[in-house]
Amino acid sequence: MNCQTNLKLPLKELSHNGVMNKAKTLDEKLLDLLKEDGNQSAAGLAEIVGSSQRTVQRALRRLMDEGKIEHVGSNRFGHYVIK
């Protein structure tokens, strides 16, 4: 097994249907990363967590809709703030 496969196994083990817990785990990872550095881009976060940029964008939008984070500033130079 390669390193990337080992990282994805816990996500599948946490979930009985493979969907809900994976999204929750991704959200938790993103929140942790944004607590450390809110200036991360979606592309940078995607590379760190091993997901596509679009998946991370959807997760960030979900976190904003849930009121857990806020994006402050412009799209290009803004940053995320944990609420």
C-alpha positions as protocol buffer text, in pm:
chain_id: "A"
residue {
  index: 1
  type: MET
  ca { x: 0 y: 0 z: 0 }
}
residue {
  index: 2
  type: ASN
  ca { x: 120 y: 347 z: -74 }
}
residue {
  index: 3
  type: CYS
  ca { x: 100 y: 638 z: 168 }
}
residue {
  index: 4
  type: GLN
  ca { x: -201 y: 798 z: 0 }
}
residue {
  index: 5
  type: THR
  ca { x: -405 y: 476 z: 28 }
}
residue {
  index: 6
  type: ASN
  ca { x: -329 y: 454 z: 400 }
}
residue {
  index: 7
  type: LEU
  ca { x: -465 y: 805 z: 451 }
}
residue {
  index: 8
  type: LYS
  ca { x: -797 y: 726 z: 285 }
}
residue {
  index: 9
  type: LEU
  ca { x: -867 y: 400 z: 470 }
}
residue {
  index: 10
  type: PRO
  ca { x: -972 y: 566 z: 798 }
}
residue {
  index: 11
  type: LEU
  ca { x: -1227 y: 776 z: 610 }
}
residue {
  index: 12
  type: LYS
  ca { x: -1395 y: 468 z: 470 }
}
residue {
  index: 13
  type: GLU
  ca { x: -1382 y: 287 z: 805 }
}
residue {
  index: 14
  type: LEU
  ca { x: -1559 y: 574 z: 982 }
}
residue {
  index: 15
  type: SER
  ca { x: -1855 y: 558 z: 751 }
}
residue {
  index: 16
  type: HIS
  ca { x: -2124 y: 299 z: 705 }
}
residue {
  index: 17
  type: ASN
  ca { x: -2229 y: 449 z: 371 }
}
residue {
  index: 18
  type: GLY
  ca { x: -1904 y: 615 z: 265 }
}
residue {
  index: 19
  type: VAL
  ca { x: -2054 y: 962 z: 224 }
}
residue {
  index: 20
  type: MET
  ca { x: -2161 y: 1148 z: 537 }
}
residue {
  index: 21
  type: ASN
  ca { x: -1863 y: 1078 z: 760 }
}
residue {
  index: 22
  type: LYS
  ca { x: -1618 y: 1150 z: 481 }
}
residue {
  index: 23
  type: ALA
  ca { x: -1772 y: 1495 z: 434 }
}
residue {
  index: 24
  type: LYS
  ca { x: -1766 y: 1554 z: 807 }
}
residue {
  index: 25
  type: THR
  ca { x: -1405 y: 1444 z: 828 }
}
residue {
  index: 26
  type: LEU
  ca { x: -1311 y: 1674 z: 540 }
}
residue {
  index: 27
  type: ASP
  ca { x: -1491 y: 1963 z: 711 }
}
residue {
  index: 28
  type: GLU
  ca { x: -1304 y: 1895 z: 1034 }
}
residue {
  index: 29
  type: LYS
  ca { x: -971 y: 1881 z: 852 }
}
residue {
  index: 30
  type: LEU
  ca { x: -1044 y: 2209 z: 676 }
}
residue {
  index: 31
  type: LEU
  ca { x: -1144 y: 2376 z: 1001 }
}
residue {
  index: 32
  type: ASP
  ca { x: -821 y: 2260 z: 1166 }
}
residue {
  index: 33
  type: LEU
  ca { x: -613 y: 2386 z: 873 }
}
residue {
  index: 34
  type: LEU
  ca { x: -792 y: 2720 z: 866 }
}
residue {
  index: 35
  type: LYS
  ca { x: -740 y: 2763 z: 1241 }
}
residue {
  index: 36
  type: GLU
  ca { x: -366 y: 2736 z: 1175 }
}
residue {
  index: 37
  type: ASP
  ca { x: -366 y: 2961 z: 866 }
}
residue {
  index: 38
  type: GLY
  ca { x: -680 y: 3131 z: 737 }
}
residue {
  index: 39
  type: ASN
  ca { x: -495 y: 3261 z: 432 }
}
residue {
  index: 40
  type: GLN
  ca { x: -493 y: 2921 z: 262 }
}
residue {
  index: 41
  type: SER
  ca { x: -647 y: 2899 z: -85 }
}
residue {
  index: 42
  type: ALA
  ca { x: -888 y: 2625 z: -188 }
}
residue {
  index: 43
  type: ALA
  ca { x: -616 y: 2488 z: -417 }
}
residue {
  index: 44
  type: GLY
  ca { x: -364 y: 2481 z: -131 }
}
residue {
  index: 45
  type: LEU
  ca { x: -611 y: 2316 z: 105 }
}
residue {
  index: 46
  type: ALA
  ca { x: -702 y: 2059 z: -162 }
}
residue {
  index: 47
  type: GLU
  ca { x: -338 y: 1962 z: -201 }
}
residue {
  index: 48
  type: ILE
  ca { x: -296 y: 1921 z: 175 }
}
residue {
  index: 49
  type: VAL
  ca { x: -609 y: 1710 z: 231 }
}
residue {
  index: 50
  type: GLY
  ca { x: -575 y: 1510 z: -90 }
}
residue {
  index: 51
  type: SER
  ca { x: -907 y: 1610 z: -246 }
}
residue {
  index: 52
  type: SER
  ca { x: -991 y: 1799 z: -562 }
}
residue {
  index: 53
  type: GLN
  ca { x: -1007 y: 2176 z: -554 }
}
residue {
  index: 54
  type: ARG
  ca { x: -1378 y: 2166 z: -640 }
}
residue {
  index: 55
  type: THR
  ca { x: -1452 y: 1929 z: -350 }
}
residue {
  index: 56
  type: VAL
  ca { x: -1275 y: 2165 z: -111 }
}
residue {
  index: 57
  type: GLN
  ca { x: -1462 y: 2464 z: -257 }
}
residue {
  index: 58
  type: ARG
  ca { x: -1794 y: 2286 z: -193 }
}
residue {
  index: 59
  type: ALA
  ca { x: -1687 y: 2200 z: 162 }
}
residue {
  index: 60
  type: LEU
  ca { x: -1581 y: 2561 z: 229 }
}
residue {
  index: 61
  type: ARG
  ca { x: -1915 y: 2684 z: 94 }
}
residue {
  index: 62
  type: ARG
  ca { x: -2095 y: 2435 z: 322 }
}
residue {
  index: 63
  type: LEU
  ca { x: -1895 y: 2560 z: 623 }
}
residue {
  index: 64
  type: MET
  ca { x: -1984 y: 2920 z: 534 }
}
residue {
  index: 65
  type: ASP
  ca { x: -2352 y: 2830 z: 493 }
}
residue {
  index: 66
  type: GLU
  ca { x: -2344 y: 2659 z: 834 }
}
residue {
  index: 67
  type: GLY
  ca { x: -2192 y: 2974 z: 986 }
}
residue {
  index: 68
  type: LYS
  ca { x: -1870 y: 2802 z: 1095 }
}
residue {
  index: 69
  type: ILE
  ca { x: -1638 y: 3015 z: 885 }
}
residue {
  index: 70
  type: GLU
  ca { x: -1651 y: 3349 z: 709 }
}
residue {
  index: 71
  type: HIS
  ca { x: -1458 y: 3469 z: 407 }
}
residue {
  index: 72
  type: VAL
  ca { x: -1330 y: 3823 z: 456 }
}
residue {
  index: 73
  type: GLY
  ca { x: -1199 y: 4034 z: 170 }
}
residue {
  index: 74
  type: SER
  ca { x: -1186 y: 3982 z: -202 }
}
residue {
  index: 75
  type: ASN
  ca { x: -1185 y: 3644 z: -374 }
}
residue {
  index: 76
  type: ARG
  ca { x: -822 y: 3685 z: -471 }
}
residue {
  index: 77
  type: PHE
  ca { x: -674 y: 3833 z: -154 }
}
residue {
  index: 78
  type: GLY
  ca { x: -928 y: 3741 z: 114 }
}
residue {
  index: 79
  type: HIS
  ca { x: -892 y: 3501 z: 403 }
}
residue {
  index: 80
  type: TYR
  ca { x: -1110 y: 3275 z: 616 }
}
residue {
  index: 81
  type: VAL
  ca { x: -1208 y: 3345 z: 975 }
}
residue {
  index: 82
  type: ILE
  ca { x: -1333 y: 3074 z: 1211 }
}
residue {
  index: 83
  type: LYS
  ca { x: -1648 y: 3184 z: 1394 }
}
